[in-house]
Amino acid sequence: METVADFKEIVDVIKASGGEAFKRCFQCGLCDTVCPWNRVRTFSIRKIVRQATFGLTEIESEDMWLCTTCGRCPQQCPRDVQQIESGVALRRVATEYGVFPAPVKPIRTISANLVGEGNPFGEERKKRADWAEGLSVKTFTEGMEILYFPGCYPSYDPRLKKVARATVNILNQAGVDFGILGLKENCCGESIRKTGDEELFTRLAKENIKTFVDNGVKKILVNSPHCYHTFKNEYPEFMVNFEVVHITQFLFELINEGKIEFTKEYGKKVTYHDPCYLGRHNGIYDEPREAIKKIPGLKLIEMPESREDSLCCGGGGGRIWMETPKGERFSDLRIEQAIEVGVEVLVTACPYCITNFEDSRLTLEDSEATEIKDIPEIRDITEIIQEVI
């Protein structure tokens, strides 16, 4: 901030961004009670709301960037304060003025990568479909039943490529008519929007929408709950509607329709972690569990915090791109919960969750005893299916 006038302008914009939502808050504190940050450090979303109501005076504070948009506080709020929307509005102001505290500065690099190559890693766009090498994967053409949109992590990250490949194996074995668009795809834009960069989100969304429309896409299958949420709930803001299905829903359908059968037993104790953007934000709790329970010999054990009360992994709201110090990682707490209930495999259905859980496994004692899997890649599931298709 160079002048008093500049500061006053920012305060005025913040007040306007908060709108009536901020004013509805009567500071009951339920939001702070359920916020996972208060398990690892002192943090108050209530304070952010209060400051925004009267004009935030600490725009360079790290606090406004801590929210993972997990959905716990809106779930409990008796006044519909819309903490997530309000918090993102504040970030939008900070982004517009280029105010990024040190832990948030990686967002600038992420933004540049998204502009240049359409993905947050800065990997070459032409390599977006390299994960499918050696598999029977066709390029999507109009008239195909499904566009499979793996997303950025399964397209580029070595660990998550395994999820995309496992998904394709299942689709092929079940005889699904699908294709991919590869280098024509962009990031869905969900995470960068939550960091406040509305302009870049709009750019990514419009480019994806044009690609989908030009190629005759009607139904989109995704691995990421963040892609699911964005395509289903946010792209309609641009006057389009696509049928969007998460892989856990689709796998459950394939099993129920008899297109996937099992003959071998899995024989392991498993727990399922509800990703925030699949569960709380979109109400998908049953299909993942029912798909898992269909696997013979598998024993599903619930962790203490599950379904609507699931503990966030810490990756939402753009936090996946920011450094979180050891000792403040929600994923550490989740791994410990999985160990405490005595399971051998922690299963989830989100690239961010898998990334954070795998990182936690590297630093926690006894964590190597717990495998981390996405539902399509539960060990041997493709081999089990393959025997009967």
Summary of the structure (lengths in Angstrom):
residues: 389
radius of gyration: 21.2
end to end distance: 64.3
largest distance: 71.9
contacts: 1303
relative contact order: 0.11
helix: 52%
strand: 8%
